[in-house]
Amino acid sequence: MKDIYLPKSVKHSIDNSKVNTLLLLGDLAGSGQYRLIQPFEQFARNTSKSKYDVFIQNKVLLQDLKIRDLVYCHRQYSPQILNDLLITKELTGKLRYIYEIDDLLFTGKVSPNSPAAGVYNKPEIIGNVRSYMKYADAIVVSTEYLKNEVLKSKLNKNVYVCKNNITKTYFDDCKKYNITRPQDEFRILWAGSNTHVDDFKTGVMVKIRKFLASHKDSKLIMFGMDLQERGKDRLKLPHDQIEYYSFVVYPYYFRLLKSFDANIGIAPLAQTEFNASKSDIKYLEYSACKYLTLAQSVGQYKDTIKDGKNGYLIEKNSDWTTKLELVYENWKDGNKKNEKIIKNAYYYTMKKRIYENNWKDWKNVIDKVMSRDTIIPSEMKK
């Protein structure tokens, strides 16, 4: 498996910098966007007179690491990069690195149906990831559950939570695509990637099929994965009541997401240990688009969503039917009850979960790491 890096170098130069920081991205998809690119965009905009000099680049050379003060590693598993990091730590006595991991990728418990399993369930990759975690000056995760899992592993005690957020301007300033939507159509949206195949085993699609059959003015929008192409269309979804859209790269993703003008955004999640570590990012995306969220009561969703106040939680399979019907009936009755819930969700997201306000969570971790001596591998207890 080849390492995946940015296709080109990007430099954010900051005057009078004292901390020369290199960001190494493991991917350019959702994780790379939400965990590094978006928070550090705010870094660049808000620290023009501070001590940070942030680089994002596509390859790493040993001599390049020697000039750095800090390396921020996102989902890295390359043994060569880790070796060069540790050599540089020994040689310079100053280099620090932070390891960023936002999924349970160090236990070999990625679902075998997920494309990620082909990488992160391999024993050698698990070993590499755990080595990165062991020698890191700090580990940053996206949820409290994931923090506790890292602490239980005893790989590293310096673990910090920086929650996923969204960038407000990405949603406020984007121009919608011209997607035709009849005003009298009730639209249900699912957005995600093919890593979520198992989540459709929760029974949600059976309930949605029955809902579509009994509500001919409703439509399901699948954004990011085509069940027919993957040979999963065994539920015989009505073809005249379903639309498929392929995944698009960021930032076009946000523009298309907002263009669907959905009534509901659904987030089904299988009850697995891997999903328990998941963040509530779909809730934030849907809420920023002013879609009402129905989410499985799993992971961070059950903490963020107050059922009936700022969204709906699915505790049991029959809840899909009950709450789809509830939102539909409210929509037919003037939509006022739904709009109140949507307003609460939008307010929470745009006030409490945006990078424009919360980029300092990353800055605070970096400040703590830079205030401590670097961890020298040869000086660690065996």
Steps between C-alpha positions, in 0.01 A plus 500: 500500500649832397505790741255773404609863520387834367553533124688827539671712764314781672676754718351741750781738596467695822727787598743455788412133535660304780330166455561351156212255459455233234161336440501148355158391376402137470217581258318784329152369573278588797748410769785705354265792442347509845803403706773714340416706194204695640632570852838606364337727243372691802848478653641680197230767511514567871869479586653745255702662778571195710766233508368240257629416155282225355591289197302230323701291258495177306823330599748496784877498485722442800685828445163677481396368841817639656380858448158434656395559858173307476352238268126429512439145372151412383424125474859427397622139494812520283792340688749713305345829614484377858863392484603843368297673770669300776847551352438874483379504860823333608723724287344838570357447847224748412262351243155414631222319322128466565309198376144560383257209488123544474387137467569178686781402263748341738310190614432311176124539542414684180205325337619254232237655269673839516774583247707628794522144635736413216751734659431548870422136585840381378721403796801691364294819454349467848851464637618810312205708621556392860869593472407848376268530800758374747776746410276803435530807720119506499205325338196695381163327455148612411289350783519422870429133425803482272714676761405238758584221254845650441558535874390138555761390248770658722686608189507866600366705789501836321165476322281800411151534352443753221143453382408508134350829388395655172618816328205741506601690189509179294124473546402866522688614190451205265275537197252217453497284191179511299334176611129487418281430799120504489365703790264222597777237525621363835874431471707263714879529467777257586857625451810290550758272341530129428658454844144504637371183334441329835278784617233393253471170685326683785163455327470863401461430128212258556318771694577763236382271219168455676479874567562583134239245392234661719603861429524552126592866549827403670846435357828353629827668400817290528811719492836325490407136445282327242339188647424372152861529383615315810250221442313589818164589342336188637236709677336591169492874562259674263715647222268794440540603867877485534788714372871409509783752508867409494742637757668826399821652631510777758393782505246404229366242744349773720346677202331184373389394849323831549344484153283197572247704704416192706244482779687231692861388525543145631802355680454126556785335690548136591553431871871417480804591705645673195191720456493582872809713442339695214439873519172678428624658177195405291276676751711815465493485121126439483429772756715753312284427194185535714399136461338322794720211618386147584802320643567167663560540873866405466826676579501877526154528344331386820682775692439784253140433400227573752216290366217718372689821580777527241452175308374146549683197637433147381513268799336196339423393147131592516599861578588551133136454405361698795726801453489508122121510531520769768719731291289434191173582678651819644613593148150447364361705790698814413847388616509731806600227747776378269625854442536554875716188534704601196551849642631355828738270313625779276554732797695236693718418200577856396566624854680209661645278227678712241873522432482878488450481880661169596829493306665594829435147626781392266713800594468417871623146442796626300584756769501225763722278289745780424521595868629151589828332415481280195469125557830335409440134407831370634423656839158333533462213742491167321 
